[in-house]
Amino acid sequence: MRTEDLPVIDCPKAPLARGRAHGEALRGTIADKVERWQAAIGKAYGRPAAAFLPVFLTVTDFRTAIAVHTPDLLEEVRGIAEGAGISEETAYALQLMDEEWWFGGFDGEGHCSSLAVAPAEGRDTIVGQTMDLPRWHDGAQAVLRLDDGDSETLVYTSAGLIGLMGVSGRGLGICVNTLAQLAYSPRGLPVSFAMRGALARKDAAAAADFLSRVPHASGQNFQVGDRNGIRTLECAAGGVAEIAIADGLSLHTNHPLANTRVAPNARLEGGSDSRTRLRSLHTDFSRGGPVNAETARRALSAQRKGGAVSIVPKGPARTDTKLGLMRQMTVGAVVYEIGKTVSLSVAAGPPSAESWWRLAVRG
């Protein structure tokens, strides 16, 4: 998707109504995406979606944790289903992206790269990332503008999903990256719900507290920032490890740096692509000179050999092969600037190929 085509959907405060607004505004996009998603399931796991999804939803129980920790989001998912004209079960399953991956045994460690920079004299807090997903998500990108009453929250998402990452006018920003090596649970809180639950908190301390006490369904790193500082938490089933941040800078890709609660047969050191992308981020932040939002945008746009941070798809998209459906690409990138004012810079695709659009976030 081109950044200039990125839709911004205004969603009211009430959970059911905000879901309906999302579903109605993106009804056609969601229908197309569901078709691609179900085709991808068949190619990725060797079973058609009609056979895979009922087993996935029967063997797992994420609803209990969601009902305890983020009950409003269950209402939002119901609203998405009503607005989009799809079944509630389909809308619910659509939220379980990371959980579907480990349940299906998809061979991949994820490709998102994230960063957080603490505030300093003359610099606001900066939080950002690339969101790298299978190519079938391309064309479904959107921003949800959530009404928080006295302020708003902007959430970057893939149509039908309650959110991938976001920033609030209260001055709280959250980014994420998959840690597939870490322990998972069929009864934890799924990533999308953990992200939105944390984002609803008033500040980084409250968000970190939420992430530290909920049971996690999937391994995930959370970059959390507010006007006063940054936190980095590697979350897994069974425990959370917070990374000690040196020099006000946190850079992360897709292998754990602190959490050792490993999933079966996983390698904590991660793959070469993840390690190369992490070196790339460090390269851009160690050049000297001022570190600012432009530094972050440049680091997320890097395409160094052996580990491109900004992943540009090659050739036409294909839906008839596993490789064509599941090949990763950067479906969006964000940089939040959190100070007296709050803003979101967003690219609706690989930032090395797409322009950035800066949006003010009402506080």
KAKA-V70016 format. One record per residue. N is the residue number from 1. PHI is phi in whole degrees, 0 to 359 (none if undefined). PSI is psi in whole degrees, 0 to 359 (* if undefined). Layout:
# KAKA-V70016
n: {N:N}
phi: {PHI:PHI}
psi: {PSI:PSI}
This chain:
# KAKA-V70016
n: {1:2:3:4:5:6:7:8:9:10:11:12:13:14:15:16:17:18:19:20:21:22:23:24:25:26:27:28:29:30:31:32:33:34:35:36:37:38:39:40:41:42:43:44:45:46:47:48:49:50:51:52:53:54:55:56:57:58:59:60:61:62:63:64:65:66:67:68:69:70:71:72:73:74:75:76:77:78:79:80:81:82:83:84:85:86:87:88:89:90:91:92:93:94:95:96:97:98:99:100:101:102:103:104:105:106:107:108:109:110:111:112:113:114:115:116:117:118:119:120:121:122:123:124:125:126:127:128:129:130:131:132:133:134:135:136:137:138:139:140:141:142:143:144:145:146:147:148:149:150:151:152:153:154:155:156:157:158:159:160:161:162:163:164:165:166:167:168:169:170:171:172:173:174:175:176:177:178:179:180:181:182:183:184:185:186:187:188:189:190:191:192:193:194:195:196:197:198:199:200:201:202:203:204:205:206:207:208:209:210:211:212:213:214:215:216:217:218:219:220:221:222:223:224:225:226:227:228:229:230:231:232:233:234:235:236:237:238:239:240:241:242:243:244:245:246:247:248:249:250:251:252:253:254:255:256:257:258:259:260:261:262:263:264:265:266:267:268:269:270:271:272:273:274:275:276:277:278:279:280:281:282:283:284:285:286:287:288:289:290:291:292:293:294:295:296:297:298:299:300:301:302:303:304:305:306:307:308:309:310:311:312:313:314:315:316:317:318:319:320:321:322:323:324:325:326:327:328:329:330:331:332:333:334:335:336:337:338:339:340:341:342:343:344:345:346:347:348:349:350:351:352:353:354:355:356:357:358:359:360:361:362:363}
phi: {none:278:302:293:263:292:281:244:255:280:237:291:286:297:305:294:292:291:295:298:298:299:296:293:294:245:306:294:296:295:299:295:293:301:297:294:300:293:294:295:301:299:287:284:245:74:224:296:304:297:264:289:296:300:293:305:282:279:286:260:221:271:299:297:295:297:297:283:259:218:299:297:286:296:295:297:296:298:295:301:300:296:293:273:73:240:291:298:295:294:298:295:298:297:286:264:294:296:291:299:299:287:294:280:74:295:276:180:253:84:221:287:236:226:207:212:233:289:292:212:302:79:219:280:297:233:226:199:191:262:251:252:222:306:298:293:284:296:100:255:295:199:245:262:258:268:278:261:96:273:213:222:234:256:240:276:211:252:316:93:262:294:158:252:198:190:216:251:292:290:99:234:235:226:234:218:209:294:236:293:285:272:299:235:217:284:231:267:271:297:302:298:285:296:296:293:297:292:294:283:285:280:202:294:297:292:295:295:297:301:294:281:252:278:280:266:275:220:290:202:261:241:265:235:218:223:296:260:168:230:224:231:235:267:251:211:298:98:164:236:243:267:275:288:264:259:59:68:226:233:238:208:230:240:219:291:251:220:280:246:278:276:283:304:63:264:251:297:288:75:271:294:298:297:293:291:295:296:296:297:300:297:300:289:267:243:282:89:84:293:258:210:297:294:301:296:297:294:296:284:265:294:228:292:298:91:186:293:286:264:261:261:292:248:75:289:291:235:247:257:225:300:297:295:281:259:301:284:211:279:267:171:217:226:223:260:244:239:213:301:244:234:220:238:262:224:242:271:183:300:293:288:241:246:282:260:237:258:241:284:249:293:256}
psi: {144:144:322:345:1:119:144:119:120:125:130:176:319:132:312:319:322:325:318:318:318:308:318:316:329:25:309:320:318:318:316:320:318:320:315:319:314:325:321:322:314:319:322:323:0:13:140:154:324:336:322:311:317:322:315:314:338:318:331:158:84:340:325:312:321:316:327:315:331:59:329:331:334:321:321:319:320:321:320:315:314:314:323:347:35:166:151:325:320:316:320:312:327:334:342:54:302:324:322:321:310:328:319:348:31:134:96:151:2:165:12:145:135:163:155:136:125:154:151:176:123:8:133:167:139:130:137:172:165:143:108:120:167:146:341:347:341:134:347:4:145:161:131:127:103:133:115:11:271:351:189:162:134:124:122:135:173:129:131:346:138:344:152:315:163:174:140:155:346:345:36:128:142:132:162:156:141:139:80:345:343:159:145:166:135:2:20:186:120:158:314:324:324:319:310:324:318:321:337:351:168:332:182:323:316:322:317:322:316:311:332:337:346:152:126:140:331:154:128:141:137:120:121:131:146:191:338:344:189:153:146:120:122:114:140:164:126:352:161:137:123:134:131:123:123:139:25:23:129:120:139:148:235:37:143:144:347:323:130:16:85:145:161:132:21:156:118:333:344:181:170:326:316:316:323:319:323:320:324:315:316:323:314:333:3:18:349:167:181:142:121:191:327:323:316:315:321:318:322:346:358:146:50:150:135:352:68:129:318:112:113:125:149:135:174:149:139:143:8:2:155:317:318:323:321:357:132:148:162:110:3:158:145:150:122:138:117:107:223:324:166:137:157:121:129:139:132:26:198:122:345:342:344:155:162:144:126:125:132:145:118:127:*}
